[in-house]
Amino acid sequence: MSLWGRYLVRNVFVGFGAAAALLIPLFTTFDLISELDNVSAGGYRWTQAVAVVLMTLPRRLIDLGPFIALLGGIVGLGQLAVSQELTALRAAGVSIVRIALAAVTAGVLLTASLAALDEWVASPLQQRGLQMRNAAITSSDEAVNAKGTLWARRGNEIARIDSVAAHNRPMGIEIFHYNPDNTLVSYIHADNASVSQDGSWTLNQVNFKQWSNGEETVRELDSLQWTSIFSSIHLKELTLPSDSFSIKQLSRYIHFLKATDQPVDQYSIALWQKFGRPILTLAMILLAVPFTFVQQRDPGMGSRLAVGAVVGLLTYVGNQIIVNLGLLFALNPLLTTLLPPLFILGAALMLVYRFDRNA
């Protein structure tokens, strides 16, 4: 890369830093306010809420990546425009397309860094924070099923877990066996279960009901061995939101859901969003180029940042609406998550080409 290219990339990264320094504290404050709503006496403490917010900070940075790219690009390139350095580059024969390519280089470095942060830092930290919060809320006397219900299916067998306690211990297990004609054959309820290293389960305090020829048989058992439907995946992962999963975890979980005949759209969308976000980030950086070179009567940075913030916010909200509509109407996850970023990227490329032709 040329000397001016490295200089431009460095200035764009300075803009990224300035945008992150502005947005991260703002959204972190909102997250903290939301967490404090869950604080209760004898359960979830405010110190734990602060710790959870700090653990989810990398995830917030990743989610704001496209927004940071747009505002950071406007700041980085805008400072060069104010100091007339971009004018000097244009006078030296450097085209707008080449300047945009240098900005995209900074974007590629940013997206690669965020992708690595997502896979190996943000996901484990967020999951640890959420598990800590769930454990604290569950320990409170006011907690009611804080972790949610888990379902799975294997052939004619359907299982439900009320919650997952500490040390991966399932609580409130129900198991239903059906005939091919959907008549109930047996029903098992267990207060809890012990999970061994090989994945087998020992159900404890079991109520076992069976139906045969119109007669019901009821047995009370201290324990019962069961080949678990859930044995192929760690139970703690099932209690976490899809946005906290890494690519590896999402792939494994989608395989598990398909194997147990459960819907996969929510997690397929979460998986493809991880590939769509880098595309959207690059598109946002390219959109910063027209903001820099557009002829305005007021060359100040404030107006550009204000318009950029509105564009970034509308893009974020619009993308979320499309994703939720895709989930609601069971649209193709690949198209739902990748088509909007690709459209914005195409529009940004056209704008850069147009400005270069008219320059």
SULDA-V605439 format. One line per field, one symbol per residue. ss: DSSP state (h for helix, s for strand, l for the rest). psi: psi as a letter, one per 40 degrees, with the letter a starting at -180 (. if undefined). burial: # if it has 9 or more other ideal C-beta (glycine too) atoms within 8 Angstrom, else .. A space follows every 10 residues. Layout:
ss->???
psi->???
burial->???
This chain:
ss->llhhhhhhhh hhhhhhhhhh hhhhhhhhhh hhhhhhllll lllllhhhhh hhhhhlhhhh hhhlhhhhhh hhhhhhhhhh hhllhhhhhh hllllhhhhh hhhhhhhhhh hhhhhhhhhh hhhhhhhhhh hhhhhhhhhl llllllllls ssssllssss ssssshhhss ssssssssll lllsssssss ssssslllll ssssssssss ssllssssss ssssssllll llllhhhhll lhhhllhhhh hhhhhhhhhl llllhhhhhh hhhhhhhhhh hhhhhhhhhh hhhlllllll hhhhhhhhhh hhhhhhhhhh hhhhhhhhll llhhhhhhhh hhhhhhhhhh hhhhhhhhl
psi->iidddddddd dddddddddd dddddddddd dddddddehi hebhiddddd dddddedddd dddedddddd dddddddddd ddeedddddd deehiddddd dddddddddd ddddddddde dddddddddd ddddddddei dehhfdeiih iiihbehhih hdihaiffhi ighhhhhiid eeihdihhhi diihhideei ihhighhhhi hhfeihhhih idihihhide eeihddddei ideeiidddd ddddddddde fiiedddddd dddddddddd dddddddddd ddehhidhei dddddddddd dddddddddd ddddddddef ihdddddddd dddddddddd ddddddde.
burial->...###.##. ########## .###..##.. ##..##.### ..##...### ###.###### ##.####### ########## #....#..## ....###.## .######### #..######. ########## ########.# ..#..#...# .###..#### #.###...## ########.. ...####### .##.#...## ####.####. #......... #..#.#.### #.#.###### .#.####.## ####.###.# .#.####### ########## ########## ###....... #.###.###. ###.##.##. .##.###... #.#.####.# ##.##.###. ###.##...
